[in-house]
Amino acid sequence: MSDAKPRFKVTIRCNQCGEKYILRGRLNHEGGFDTGFKRCICGNEKKLEVDVSPE
């Protein structure tokens, strides 16, 4: 068996424009989640609401 890290369902909502993203991610070394998400289509990088649940 492999040592695969568990995946999580990560929901990101922009507090500026209301856009919603649903991604899959894995826990990283800093305690956050790696999803590949950089910024919202409106350019917002900071004011984001993040909800995480196990997949």
PDB file of N, H, CA, C and O in Angstrom:
ATOM      1  N   MET A   1       0.830  -1.198   0.000  1.00  0.00           N
ATOM      2  CA  MET A   1       0.000   0.000   0.000  1.00  0.00           C
ATOM      3  C   MET A   1       0.867   1.251   0.000  1.00  0.00           C
ATOM      4  O   MET A   1       1.979   1.251   0.528  1.00  0.00           O
ATOM      5  N   SER A   2       0.359   2.286  -0.582  1.00  0.00           N
ATOM      6  H   SER A   2      -0.545   2.286  -1.011  1.00  0.00           H
ATOM      7  CA  SER A   2       1.105   3.544  -0.615  1.00  0.00           C
ATOM      8  C   SER A   2       0.742   4.407   0.589  1.00  0.00           C
ATOM      9  O   SER A   2      -0.278   4.194   1.244  1.00  0.00           O
ATOM     10  N   ASP A   3       1.589   5.370   0.858  1.00  0.00           N
ATOM     11  H   ASP A   3       2.418   5.544   0.326  1.00  0.00           H
ATOM     12  CA  ASP A   3       1.367   6.304   1.960  1.00  0.00           C
ATOM     13  C   ASP A   3       0.690   7.567   1.439  1.00  0.00           C
ATOM     14  O   ASP A   3       1.221   8.664   1.609  1.00  0.00           O
ATOM     15  N   ALA A   4      -0.460   7.430   0.816  1.00  0.00           N
ATOM     16  H   ALA A   4      -0.892   6.539   0.679  1.00  0.00           H
ATOM     17  CA  ALA A   4      -1.183   8.570   0.249  1.00  0.00           C
ATOM     18  C   ALA A   4      -1.798   9.408   1.362  1.00  0.00           C
ATOM     19  O   ALA A   4      -2.413   8.889   2.294  1.00  0.00           O
ATOM     20  N   LYS A   5      -1.614  10.723   1.237  1.00  0.00           N
ATOM     21  H   LYS A   5      -1.114  11.145   0.480  1.00  0.00           H
ATOM     22  CA  LYS A   5      -2.227  11.635   2.208  1.00  0.00           C
ATOM     23  C   LYS A   5      -3.716  11.725   1.919  1.00  0.00           C
ATOM     24  O   LYS A   5      -4.126  11.673   0.759  1.00  0.00           O
ATOM     25  N   PRO A   6      -4.530  11.860   2.959  1.00  0.00           N
ATOM     26  CA  PRO A   6      -5.977  11.984   2.729  1.00  0.00           C
ATOM     27  C   PRO A   6      -6.308  13.305   2.022  1.00  0.00           C
ATOM     28  O   PRO A   6      -5.650  14.322   2.241  1.00  0.00           O
ATOM     29  N   ARG A   7      -7.330  13.269   1.180  1.00  0.00           N
ATOM     30  H   ARG A   7      -7.865  12.443   1.002  1.00  0.00           H
ATOM     31  CA  ARG A   7      -7.766  14.468   0.472  1.00  0.00           C
ATOM     32  C   ARG A   7      -8.935  15.099   1.216  1.00  0.00           C
ATOM     33  O   ARG A   7      -9.660  14.430   1.953  1.00  0.00           O
ATOM     34  N   PHE A   8      -9.099  16.390   1.007  1.00  0.00           N
ATOM     35  H   PHE A   8      -8.511  16.933   0.408  1.00  0.00           H
ATOM     36  CA  PHE A   8     -10.159  17.151   1.639  1.00  0.00           C
ATOM     37  C   PHE A   8     -10.916  17.944   0.586  1.00  0.00           C
ATOM     38  O   PHE A   8     -10.352  18.354  -0.428  1.00  0.00           O
ATOM     39  N   LYS A   9     -12.199  18.154   0.841  1.00  0.00           N
ATOM     40  H   LYS A   9     -12.657  17.821   1.665  1.00  0.00           H
ATOM     41  CA  LYS A   9     -13.018  19.027   0.000  1.00  0.00           C
ATOM     42  C   LYS A   9     -12.867  20.432   0.567  1.00  0.00           C
ATOM     43  O   LYS A   9     -13.218  20.680   1.720  1.00  0.00           O
ATOM     44  N   VAL A  10     -12.344  21.351  -0.241  1.00  0.00           N
ATOM     45  H   VAL A  10     -12.058  21.149  -1.178  1.00  0.00           H
ATOM     46  CA  VAL A  10     -12.084  22.719   0.194  1.00  0.00           C
ATOM     47  C   VAL A  10     -13.020  23.649  -0.584  1.00  0.00           C
ATOM     48  O   VAL A  10     -12.955  23.731  -1.810  1.00  0.00           O
ATOM     49  N   THR A  11     -13.888  24.346   0.151  1.00  0.00           N
ATOM     50  H   THR A  11     -13.941  24.280   1.147  1.00  0.00           H
ATOM     51  CA  THR A  11     -14.801  25.312  -0.458  1.00  0.00           C
ATOM     52  C   THR A  11     -14.283  26.706  -0.137  1.00  0.00           C
ATOM     53  O   THR A  11     -14.114  27.064   1.028  1.00  0.00           O
ATOM     54  N   ILE A  12     -14.035  27.484  -1.176  1.00  0.00           N
ATOM     55  H   ILE A  12     -14.173  27.193  -2.123  1.00  0.00           H
ATOM     56  CA  ILE A  12     -13.512  28.844  -1.021  1.00  0.00           C
ATOM     57  C   ILE A  12     -14.539  29.809  -1.565  1.00  0.00           C
ATOM     58  O   ILE A  12     -14.971  29.680  -2.710  1.00  0.00           O
ATOM     59  N   ARG A  13     -14.938  30.784  -0.750  1.00  0.00           N
ATOM     60  H   ARG A  13     -14.588  30.889   0.181  1.00  0.00           H
ATOM     61  CA  ARG A  13     -15.886  31.810  -1.187  1.00  0.00           C
ATOM     62  C   ARG A  13     -15.215  33.171  -1.035  1.00  0.00           C
ATOM     63  O   ARG A  13     -14.642  33.492   0.006  1.00  0.00           O
ATOM     64  N   CYS A  14     -15.303  33.956  -2.101  1.00  0.00           N
ATOM     65  H   CYS A  14     -15.768  33.694  -2.946  1.00  0.00           H
ATOM     66  CA  CYS A  14     -14.741  35.304  -2.100  1.00  0.00           C
ATOM     67  C   CYS A  14     -15.701  36.249  -1.399  1.00  0.00           C
ATOM     68  O   CYS A  14     -16.872  36.333  -1.768  1.00  0.00           O
ATOM     69  N   ASN A  15     -15.211  36.960  -0.389  1.00  0.00           N
ATOM     70  H   ASN A  15     -14.260  36.892  -0.090  1.00  0.00           H
ATOM     71  CA  ASN A  15     -16.056  37.912   0.339  1.00  0.00           C
ATOM     72  C   ASN A  15     -16.227  39.224  -0.417  1.00  0.00           C
ATOM     73  O   ASN A  15     -17.035  40.065  -0.025  1.00  0.00           O
ATOM     74  N   GLN A  16     -15.463  39.404  -1.509  1.00  0.00           N
ATOM     75  H   GLN A  16     -14.806  38.721  -1.828  1.00  0.00           H
ATOM     76  CA  GLN A  16     -15.565  40.633  -2.283  1.00  0.00           C
ATOM     77  C   GLN A  16     -16.647  40.537  -3.363  1.00  0.00           C
ATOM     78  O   GLN A  16     -17.480  41.435  -3.486  1.00  0.00           O
ATOM     79  N   CYS A  17     -16.637  39.446  -4.148  1.00  0.00           N
ATOM     80  H   CYS A  17     -15.960  38.717  -4.048  1.00  0.00           H
ATOM     81  CA  CYS A  17     -17.590  39.339  -5.258  1.00  0.00           C
ATOM     82  C   CYS A  17     -18.588  38.198  -5.087  1.00  0.00           C
ATOM     83  O   CYS A  17     -19.568  38.135  -5.830  1.00  0.00           O
ATOM     84  N   GLY A  18     -18.367  37.286  -4.122  1.00  0.00           N
ATOM     85  H   GLY A  18     -17.571  37.338  -3.519  1.00  0.00           H
ATOM     86  CA  GLY A  18     -19.303  36.206  -3.867  1.00  0.00           C
ATOM     87  C   GLY A  18     -19.054  34.940  -4.663  1.00  0.00           C
ATOM     88  O   GLY A  18     -19.797  33.970  -4.514  1.00  0.00           O
ATOM     89  N   GLU A  19     -18.029  34.922  -5.505  1.00  0.00           N
ATOM     90  H   GLU A  19     -17.426  35.710  -5.626  1.00  0.00           H
ATOM     91  CA  GLU A  19     -17.709  33.735  -6.306  1.00  0.00           C
ATOM     92  C   GLU A  19     -17.350  32.567  -5.383  1.00  0.00           C
ATOM     93  O   GLU A  19     -16.740  32.763  -4.332  1.00  0.00           O
ATOM     94  N   LYS A  20     -17.735  31.349  -5.786  1.00  0.00           N
ATOM     95  H   LYS A  20     -18.230  31.190  -6.640  1.00  0.00           H
ATOM     96  CA  LYS A  20     -17.519  30.159  -4.960  1.00  0.00           C
ATOM     97  C   LYS A  20     -16.728  29.121  -5.752  1.00  0.00           C
ATOM     98  O   LYS A  20     -17.032  28.848  -6.913  1.00  0.00           O
ATOM     99  N   TYR A  21     -15.712  28.548  -5.113  1.00  0.00           N
ATOM    100  H   TYR A  21     -15.465  28.770  -4.169  1.00  0.00           H
ATOM    101  CA  TYR A  21     -14.873  27.528  -5.730  1.00  0.00           C
ATOM    102  C   TYR A  21     -14.914  26.279  -4.853  1.00  0.00           C
ATOM    103  O   TYR A  21     -14.807  26.378  -3.631  1.00  0.00           O
ATOM    104  N   ILE A  22     -15.067  25.115  -5.460  1.00  0.00           N
ATOM    105  H   ILE A  22     -15.154  25.034  -6.453  1.00  0.00           H
ATOM    106  CA  ILE A  22     -15.017  23.849  -4.729  1.00  0.00           C
ATOM    107  C   ILE A  22     -13.860  23.056  -5.302  1.00  0.00           C
ATOM    108  O   ILE A  22     -13.862  22.696  -6.480  1.00  0.00           O
ATOM    109  N   LEU A  23     -12.861  22.784  -4.454  1.00  0.00           N
ATOM    110  H   LEU A  23     -12.860  23.077  -3.498  1.00  0.00           H
ATOM    111  CA  LEU A  23     -11.621  22.142  -4.881  1.00  0.00           C
ATOM    112  C   LEU A  23     -11.294  20.961  -3.991  1.00  0.00           C
ATOM    113  O   LEU A  23     -11.874  20.796  -2.918  1.00  0.00           O
ATOM    114  N   ARG A  24     -10.367  20.147  -4.441  1.00  0.00           N
ATOM    115  H   ARG A  24      -9.896  20.280  -5.313  1.00  0.00           H
ATOM    116  CA  ARG A  24      -9.822  19.082  -3.606  1.00  0.00           C
ATOM    117  C   ARG A  24      -8.423  19.498  -3.201  1.00  0.00           C
ATOM    118  O   ARG A  24      -7.690  20.091  -3.992  1.00  0.00           O
ATOM    119  N   GLY A  25      -8.051  19.185  -1.959  1.00  0.00           N
ATOM    120  H   GLY A  25      -8.646  18.703  -1.316  1.00  0.00           H
ATOM    121  CA  GLY A  25      -6.736  19.556  -1.493  1.00  0.00           C
ATOM    122  C   GLY A  25      -6.173  18.560  -0.509  1.00  0.00           C
ATOM    123  O   GLY A  25      -6.879  17.694   0.008  1.00  0.00           O
ATOM    124  N   ARG A  26      -4.898  18.700  -0.263  1.00  0.00           N
ATOM    125  H   ARG A  26      -4.324  19.403  -0.683  1.00  0.00           H
ATOM    126  CA  ARG A  26      -4.197  17.867   0.714  1.00  0.00           C
ATOM    127  C   ARG A  26      -3.521  18.781   1.733  1.00  0.00           C
ATOM    128  O   ARG A  26      -3.135  19.905   1.412  1.00  0.00           O
ATOM    129  N   LEU A  27      -3.383  18.294   2.944  1.00  0.00           N
ATOM    130  H   LEU A  27      -3.696  17.381   3.205  1.00  0.00           H
ATOM    131  CA  LEU A  27      -2.731  19.034   4.016  1.00  0.00           C
ATOM    132  C   LEU A  27      -1.269  19.263   3.650  1.00  0.00           C
ATOM    133  O   LEU A  27      -0.599  18.348   3.173  1.00  0.00           O
ATOM    134  N   ASN A  28      -0.764  20.496   3.874  1.00  0.00           N
ATOM    135  H   ASN A  28      -1.309  21.240   4.261  1.00  0.00           H
ATOM    136  CA  ASN A  28       0.647  20.777   3.599  1.00  0.00           C
ATOM    137  C   ASN A  28       1.437  20.903   4.892  1.00  0.00           C
ATOM    138  O   ASN A  28       0.879  20.749   5.979  1.00  0.00           O
ATOM    139  N   HIS A  29       2.720  21.178   4.785  1.00  0.00           N
ATOM    140  H   HIS A  29       3.173  21.302   3.903  1.00  0.00           H
ATOM    141  CA  HIS A  29       3.612  21.220   5.948  1.00  0.00           C
ATOM    142  C   HIS A  29       3.327  22.394   6.886  1.00  0.00           C
ATOM    143  O   HIS A  29       3.628  22.323   8.078  1.00  0.00           O
ATOM    144  N   GLU A  30       2.748  23.474   6.355  1.00  0.00           N
ATOM    145  H   GLU A  30       2.503  23.532   5.387  1.00  0.00           H
ATOM    146  CA  GLU A  30       2.459  24.661   7.177  1.00  0.00           C
ATOM    147  C   GLU A  30       1.125  24.571   7.896  1.00  0.00           C
ATOM    148  O   GLU A  30       0.761  25.485   8.636  1.00  0.00           O
ATOM    149  N   GLY A  31       0.388  23.484   7.693  1.00  0.00           N
ATOM    150  H   GLY A  31       0.683  22.742   7.092  1.00  0.00           H
ATOM    151  CA  GLY A  31      -0.915  23.332   8.339  1.00  0.00           C
ATOM    152  C   GLY A  31      -2.072  23.822   7.488  1.00  0.00           C
ATOM    153  O   GLY A  31      -3.225  23.760   7.915  1.00  0.00           O
ATOM    154  N   GLY A  32      -1.775  24.314   6.276  1.00  0.00           N
ATOM    155  H   GLY A  32      -0.839  24.364   5.930  1.00  0.00           H
ATOM    156  CA  GLY A  32      -2.816  24.754   5.356  1.00  0.00           C
ATOM    157  C   GLY A  32      -3.156  23.636   4.387  1.00  0.00           C
ATOM    158  O   GLY A  32      -2.843  22.470   4.630  1.00  0.00           O
ATOM    159  N   PHE A  33      -3.799  24.001   3.292  1.00  0.00           N
ATOM    160  H   PHE A  33      -4.053  24.948   3.095  1.00  0.00           H
ATOM    161  CA  PHE A  33      -4.197  23.009   2.300  1.00  0.00           C
ATOM    162  C   PHE A  33      -3.688  23.409   0.930  1.00  0.00           C
ATOM    163  O   PHE A  33      -3.814  24.564   0.524  1.00  0.00           O
ATOM    164  N   ASP A  34      -3.108  22.446   0.214  1.00  0.00           N
ATOM    165  H   ASP A  34      -3.006  21.507   0.543  1.00  0.00           H
ATOM    166  CA  ASP A  34      -2.647  22.670  -1.147  1.00  0.00           C
ATOM    167  C   ASP A  34      -3.771  22.315  -2.111  1.00  0.00           C
ATOM    168  O   ASP A  34      -4.172  21.156  -2.219  1.00  0.00           O
ATOM    169  N   THR A  35      -4.274  23.330  -2.810  1.00  0.00           N
ATOM    170  H   THR A  35      -3.949  24.272  -2.722  1.00  0.00           H
ATOM    171  CA  THR A  35      -5.353  23.116  -3.787  1.00  0.00           C
ATOM    172  C   THR A  35      -4.967  23.651  -5.157  1.00  0.00           C
ATOM    173  O   THR A  35      -5.594  23.292  -6.154  1.00  0.00           O
ATOM    174  N   GLY A  36      -3.963  24.491  -5.227  1.00  0.00           N
ATOM    175  H   GLY A  36      -3.454  24.783  -4.418  1.00  0.00           H
ATOM    176  CA  GLY A  36      -3.601  25.147  -6.480  1.00  0.00           C
ATOM    177  C   GLY A  36      -4.297  26.483  -6.647  1.00  0.00           C
ATOM    178  O   GLY A  36      -4.043  27.186  -7.625  1.00  0.00           O
ATOM    179  N   PHE A  37      -5.179  26.857  -5.707  1.00  0.00           N
ATOM    180  H   PHE A  37      -5.385  26.286  -4.912  1.00  0.00           H
ATOM    181  CA  PHE A  37      -5.918  28.122  -5.789  1.00  0.00           C
ATOM    182  C   PHE A  37      -4.972  29.275  -5.478  1.00  0.00           C
ATOM    183  O   PHE A  37      -4.249  29.239  -4.483  1.00  0.00           O
ATOM    184  N   LYS A  38      -4.979  30.307  -6.337  1.00  0.00           N
ATOM    185  H   LYS A  38      -5.567  30.336  -7.146  1.00  0.00           H
ATOM    186  CA  LYS A  38      -4.130  31.484  -6.133  1.00  0.00           C
ATOM    187  C   LYS A  38      -4.941  32.722  -5.774  1.00  0.00           C
ATOM    188  O   LYS A  38      -4.647  33.394  -4.785  1.00  0.00           O
ATOM    189  N   ARG A  39      -5.969  33.028  -6.579  1.00  0.00           N
ATOM    190  H   ARG A  39      -6.208  32.482  -7.382  1.00  0.00           H
ATOM    191  CA  ARG A  39      -6.807  34.202  -6.333  1.00  0.00           C
ATOM    192  C   ARG A  39      -8.121  34.087  -7.087  1.00  0.00           C
ATOM    193  O   ARG A  39      -8.253  33.310  -8.033  1.00  0.00           O
ATOM    194  N   CYS A  40      -9.070  34.863  -6.653  1.00  0.00           N
ATOM    195  H   CYS A  40      -8.963  35.494  -5.885  1.00  0.00           H
ATOM    196  CA  CYS A  40     -10.400  34.895  -7.269  1.00  0.00           C
ATOM    197  C   CYS A  40     -10.316  35.587  -8.636  1.00  0.00           C
ATOM    198  O   CYS A  40      -9.340  36.282  -8.919  1.00  0.00           O
ATOM    199  N   ILE A  41     -11.323  35.400  -9.474  1.00  0.00           N
ATOM    200  H   ILE A  41     -12.115  34.835  -9.244  1.00  0.00           H
ATOM    201  CA  ILE A  41     -11.345  36.052 -10.779  1.00  0.00           C
ATOM    202  C   ILE A  41     -11.438  37.573 -10.670  1.00  0.00           C
ATOM    203  O   ILE A  41     -11.094  38.285 -11.613  1.00  0.00           O
ATOM    204  N   CYS A  42     -11.901  38.074  -9.521  1.00  0.00           N
ATOM    205  H   CYS A  42     -12.180  37.496  -8.754  1.00  0.00           H
ATOM    206  CA  CYS A  42     -11.970  39.525  -9.320  1.00  0.00           C
ATOM    207  C   CYS A  42     -10.631  40.099  -8.851  1.00  0.00           C
ATOM    208  O   CYS A  42     -10.504  41.314  -8.699  1.00  0.00           O
ATOM    209  N   GLY A  43      -9.622  39.234  -8.617  1.00  0.00           N
ATOM    210  H   GLY A  43      -9.725  38.247  -8.741  1.00  0.00           H
ATOM    211  CA  GLY A  43      -8.300  39.692  -8.200  1.00  0.00           C
ATOM    212  C   GLY A  43      -8.062  39.607  -6.704  1.00  0.00           C
ATOM    213  O   GLY A  43      -6.951  39.872  -6.246  1.00  0.00           O
ATOM    214  N   ASN A  44      -9.073  39.247  -5.934  1.00  0.00           N
ATOM    215  H   ASN A  44      -9.975  39.031  -6.306  1.00  0.00           H
ATOM    216  CA  ASN A  44      -8.961  39.163  -4.483  1.00  0.00           C
ATOM    217  C   ASN A  44      -8.091  37.962  -4.082  1.00  0.00           C
ATOM    218  O   ASN A  44      -8.311  36.847  -4.554  1.00  0.00           O
ATOM    219  N   GLU A  45      -7.109  38.197  -3.215  1.00  0.00           N
ATOM    220  H   GLU A  45      -6.930  39.103  -2.832  1.00  0.00           H
ATOM    221  CA  GLU A  45      -6.244  37.132  -2.712  1.00  0.00           C
ATOM    222  C   GLU A  45      -6.346  36.963  -1.201  1.00  0.00           C
ATOM    223  O   GLU A  45      -5.907  35.944  -0.668  1.00  0.00           O
ATOM    224  N   LYS A  46      -6.912  37.935  -0.505  1.00  0.00           N
ATOM    225  H   LYS A  46      -7.269  38.763  -0.938  1.00  0.00           H
ATOM    226  CA  LYS A  46      -6.866  37.953   0.967  1.00  0.00           C
ATOM    227  C   LYS A  46      -8.207  37.688   1.641  1.00  0.00           C
ATOM    228  O   LYS A  46      -8.269  36.908   2.592  1.00  0.00           O
ATOM    229  N   LYS A  47      -9.273  38.314   1.173  1.00  0.00           N
ATOM    230  H   LYS A  47      -9.223  38.948   0.401  1.00  0.00           H
ATOM    231  CA  LYS A  47     -10.577  38.238   1.848  1.00  0.00           C
ATOM    232  C   LYS A  47     -11.351  37.024   1.347  1.00  0.00           C
ATOM    233  O   LYS A  47     -12.305  37.156   0.581  1.00  0.00           O
ATOM    234  N   LEU A  48     -10.926  35.834   1.791  1.00  0.00           N
ATOM    235  H   LEU A  48     -10.150  35.726   2.413  1.00  0.00           H
ATOM    236  CA  LEU A  48     -11.539  34.598   1.349  1.00  0.00           C
ATOM    237  C   LEU A  48     -12.044  33.811   2.545  1.00  0.00           C
ATOM    238  O   LEU A  48     -11.383  33.748   3.581  1.00  0.00           O
ATOM    239  N   GLU A  49     -13.210  33.217   2.399  1.00  0.00           N
ATOM    240  H   GLU A  49     -13.748  33.269   1.558  1.00  0.00           H
ATOM    241  CA  GLU A  49     -13.778  32.355   3.425  1.00  0.00           C
ATOM    242  C   GLU A  49     -13.519  30.908   2.992  1.00  0.00           C
ATOM    243  O   GLU A  49     -13.937  30.499   1.909  1.00  0.00           O
ATOM    244  N   VAL A  50     -12.828  30.133   3.842  1.00  0.00           N
ATOM    245  H   VAL A  50     -12.489  30.465   4.722  1.00  0.00           H
ATOM    246  CA  VAL A  50     -12.435  28.780   3.485  1.00  0.00           C
ATOM    247  C   VAL A  50     -13.111  27.785   4.424  1.00  0.00           C
ATOM    248  O   VAL A  50     -13.047  27.928   5.645  1.00  0.00           O
ATOM    249  N   ASP A  51     -13.759  26.776   3.844  1.00  0.00           N
ATOM    250  H   ASP A  51     -13.811  26.660   2.852  1.00  0.00           H
ATOM    251  CA  ASP A  51     -14.410  25.718   4.610  1.00  0.00           C
ATOM    252  C   ASP A  51     -13.823  24.390   4.138  1.00  0.00           C
ATOM    253  O   ASP A  51     -13.756  24.128   2.937  1.00  0.00           O
ATOM    254  N   VAL A  52     -13.395  23.547   5.092  1.00  0.00           N
ATOM    255  H   VAL A  52     -13.449  23.760   6.068  1.00  0.00           H
ATOM    256  CA  VAL A  52     -12.739  22.284   4.753  1.00  0.00           C
ATOM    257  C   VAL A  52     -13.496  21.123   5.389  1.00  0.00           C
ATOM    258  O   VAL A  52     -13.886  21.189   6.555  1.00  0.00           O
ATOM    259  N   SER A  53     -13.701  20.056   4.610  1.00  0.00           N
ATOM    260  H   SER A  53     -13.384  20.002   3.663  1.00  0.00           H
ATOM    261  CA  SER A  53     -14.326  18.854   5.133  1.00  0.00           C
ATOM    262  C   SER A  53     -13.618  17.642   4.527  1.00  0.00           C
ATOM    263  O   SER A  53     -13.133  17.712   3.397  1.00  0.00           O
ATOM    264  N   PRO A  54     -13.554  16.534   5.264  1.00  0.00           N
ATOM    265  CA  PRO A  54     -12.908  15.324   4.726  1.00  0.00           C
ATOM    266  C   PRO A  54     -13.665  14.803   3.519  1.00  0.00           C
ATOM    267  O   PRO A  54     -14.886  14.934   3.432  1.00  0.00           O
ATOM    268  N   GLU A  55     -12.939  14.219   2.604  1.00  0.00           N
ATOM    269  H   GLU A  55     -11.947  14.113   2.675  1.00  0.00           H
ATOM    270  CA  GLU A  55     -13.566  13.694   1.390  1.00  0.00           C
ATOM    271  C   GLU A  55     -13.940  12.242   1.565  1.00  0.00           C
ATOM    272  O   GLU A  55     -14.481  11.628   0.644  1.00  0.00           O
TER     273      GLU A  55
END
